[in-house]
Amino acid sequence: MDIPALKVKRDGKVIEISKREAAIIQFFAANPNRVIGREELYKEVWDETMTELGTRTMDMHIAKLRSKIEPDTAEPKIIKTVRGAGYKYEA
């Protein structure tokens, strides 16, 4: 990953990411193997509360990011959903 350049590499292919996606990756990378609740992720990455943005905003960003970094989005191995708790980045 080249976060400052907003690029990641998957299967030898360089893929551009947005600033928000880079911020999500940076936060997950700083907190590997820890379940991170949606409210915490909103606060740390968006600097907002979940009620201000709604849950779909995060879901859409995570889905788009997964489509760029996960080999198989049907069975994510990097950013996992922990049902009822949030997300977990497995380094």
Phi, psi and omega in degrees: 000137174239083186298314180301328180272359181058049180221145171231159179240130176225126181054038178079359182256132178277130182235131179280143176234160179278169177298320180295317177298321177296319179295321178297312180301315180299318181293316178298317182296329178282348182227056185293147174059024178240134177288126181245119180290157180301316182301317179295317180296318176300314183297315185281324185264319182265341187058038179222174173258160182298325181292332179287327185254329184087156185287333182296329179302311180293316180305317181293319178295317179295317179299317180293319178296317178300321180297338180268328187248339183273135175296325181220104183292340177289333178225077182300138179246341185261304176248107183259146173273130174252102187309127178078359184233325182141225183231157179222127178265120180257108184287000000 
